Amino acid sequence: MTTSSRGALAELLHDDPLDVKLLLSRVAKFSRTENGPPLDYRPVELLVVEDNPGDVRLIVEALRDAGDRVRINVVKDGEEAMCFLRAEGSYRWAPQPDLVLLDLNLPGMDGREVLARFKEDEALRRIPVIVLTSSQAPADVRKAYDLKASCYITKPAGLEQFMEVIKSIHYFWSTIVELPRS
């Protein structure tokens, strides 16, 4: 390890404990299994289904700041999401996501309908769906879980809190959880 890389590591350790946890978890994932090759460390394929360009920008920025390998694909409505998920039309070469971040309040086909269609599809139903929405309505929370959402998160109003929520989602789903990869 060079002096400059030691300095960068020391700076990282001092600045952000969450980054340290992320770094250590990634090192653990790169280690070899008992009988063979390294564990899977491909980038997480994330599909963000969000119609608000400001929220999309914040999500992308927070995930880039998190420093992990994640490929972000963004669609702005329910119809586009279903085409992406099924690799149809202009999305015929789209990668199958490992994880979906879904807003409920979308134009046209809303997030509830996307979630219902998504979880009815045998080829898609195992992909975790995180509902990230402004709705705090108990009926929306119940409906999302009835439709097999993996979790339901209400978007925080403050910028810093929003960024922290996205970083926490990223940390949890990319380091702690074992995602069903195709």
Secondary structure as UniProt FT lines:
FT   HELIX           3..15
FT   HELIX           17..30
FT   TURN            34..35
FT   STRAND          44..49
FT   HELIX           53..66
FT   STRAND          70..75
FT   HELIX           78..85
FT   TURN            86..87
FT   HELIX           89..91
FT   TURN            92..93
FT   STRAND          99..102
FT   HELIX           111..120
FT   TURN            122..126
FT   STRAND          129..133
FT   HELIX           138..146
FT   TURN            147..148
FT   STRAND          151..154
FT   HELIX           159..171
FT   HELIX           172..176
//
